[in-house]
Amino acid sequence: GVVEAVGPEVTLFRPGDRVWYAGDITRPGSNSSHQLIDSRIAAHKPRSLNWAESAAMLLNLLKAKIHRATVTHSELNYEGSVAIDGLLLDATGIREFEQVHVWDVTNGSRFTTYAIRADEGSGIISLNGGAARHVQVGDLVIIAAFAQLDANEAATFKPDLVYVDAGNRITHTNHSIPKQAA
């Protein structure tokens, strides 16, 4: 929107500024042409984007997941990352050096690092550097990567889900997660 007026405590915006904000035109007491908003939920619209481009909010969706892999190595004195069997990287589409989230099912630890490629068929899942402090060899982990998609892309997107056995060999793949029963 365009700022029409500001209160006396507002220092970051002036009338005429073009802004993004986390408002809701369906909120009681507002209408589609005017919104009274808190300046803490607004940001300047980049000048390089037109209104349509600036409205194209990206969504973070699950891109890929390796489900319940077994940690085979924990190397504190190795450069930080998670080394993943190359066959698992290929099956999920996770790229070397891509950011991944690691969720330890055994101890509840959750952290972010990046993927590096281990030998294909090796079954290696090695947490390295500082990440090694969050796991123990034998822990079960979920390794996930996310992608930013616009609403149109998100409408048809399906993640690559890879399920493994205790030796980190692929048992099956899927593109959806079953609905959770109560």
N, C-alpha and C positions, 0 to 999 in steps of 0.2 A: 504494500500500500504506500501511500504518500502521507507523510506527517503533515497535519494541518495546524496543530498547536501543541505546545509542550507545557508541562507544569514547571513551577519555580525550582524544583529540585533536579530536573532533568538536565544533564550536561552533555550527553553524548549525541543528542539529536536536535535538529532545528526544523522549523516548518519548511516544507518542500523536499526534505530528505526522502529518498525512496528506500523502503525497508521491507524485510521479511519479518514475519512474526508468527508466533505459535498461537494465534487467536482462533476463534470459532464463531463464524457468522450465525450459527444456529443457537448460540448461547442466549438465554433470556436477557432482555434489555439491550440487545444489539440489533443492528440491521446490516444489510449487505453493503451499504455505502459508507457507514461510519462505525468505527470500533474505538472504544476507550480501552487502551492496553497499558500494561505495566512495561516500562522501558527495559526491564530485565529479561523480557521474553522477545525482544526485537533485535535485529541486526541490520546493518546497511546492506542493501542489495548491491552485488558487484556491478560496477558500471559496464563491464564487458558482456553482461548477459541482458537479453531482452526480457520482458515480463514472462513470456511463455517458457523460456529457458530457465528463468529463475524459479518458476513454479514447479519444475520437474524434480520433485523431491525423490531422492534415491532411498530405497529400502535395503536394509541388510538382511539377506536371506541365507540360510544354510546352503552352501554350494556343494560340500562333500563331507563325508564322515567315514572314518574307520572305527567300527564299533567293537569295543571290548578286546583290544589288542593287548598282548602280554608284554610288559617291559622286559627286555632281554639284557640291557646294559644300563648302567648309570655311571657316567664318567664326569666327575666333578672337575677335573683338570683338563678338560677338552673345551675348545671354543664353543660357546653356547649355541644350542639348537636342539632339534630332535632329528636323529637319523632314522629314516623310514625305508624299509624294503622297497626297492624301485618298482616292483610289480604292484605294490599297494599304491604308490604314487601314480602310476600309470592308470590303474583301475579307477581312481578317484578324480583324476585330473588335477590333483594338487601339484603345483610346480615347485621345483627347487627354489629355495629362498622365499617362498610365499609364507605369509603370516598364518599361523595355526594356533588354535586353542587346544589345550590338553586338559582333560578332566579325568582325574584319578578316581575311578570307581571304588577302589579299595580303601583309600584314606580321605576322600572328599576334597583333596587339593585341586585348585583350578588355576591355570596360568597360561600366558601367551608367549610363544616363541616363534621360530621359523623352521621350515622343513629343509633338511638336506637329504640327498639320495644315498641310500645304502645299497649294497649289491643286490641285484635282482634274485629273488628266490632264497635270500638269506634268512628271512624271517626277523631281521633286526628291527627293533624299536629301541633306540638308545637315547636317553635323556642326558644332555651334556651341559657342562658349565653350571650356572646357578640353578637351572631346571632340575639338575640331578638331586638337589636337596629336597625336592618335592615328591620324589618317588623312591621305590625300592624295586629291585629286580623281582619279577613275579607279579607285581601289581597289574591290575587290569585298568586300561585307560581308553578313553574315547578321544580321538583326534579329529578336530573339525576345522573346516575353512569356510569362510563366508564370502559372499559376493554382493556388490552394490548394484541393484537393478532399478530401473524406473518401473512405474506401475504397469505399463504395457508388457514389459519383459517379464515381470514378476507373475503376471496372470497365467502364463503358460510354462514357467520354469519348473523343472524337477531336479532335485539334488541327486548326486551320485553317492549311494550308500553302499559301503563294503563291509561285510561281516566276515570275521576270521575265526579260526579255531585256536587252540592253545599254542600252536606253533606259528601263529600269524600267517597261516595259509588261507586263502580266500575260500569260504564255504559257499557263499552266495552274494548276490548284489540285488539292489532294489532302487527304486526312485521315489518311494513314498514310505512313510512310517505309519504302521497300523494305528487306528484310533484307539486311545486308551480307554479301557472299560472301567467303570466305577468300582 
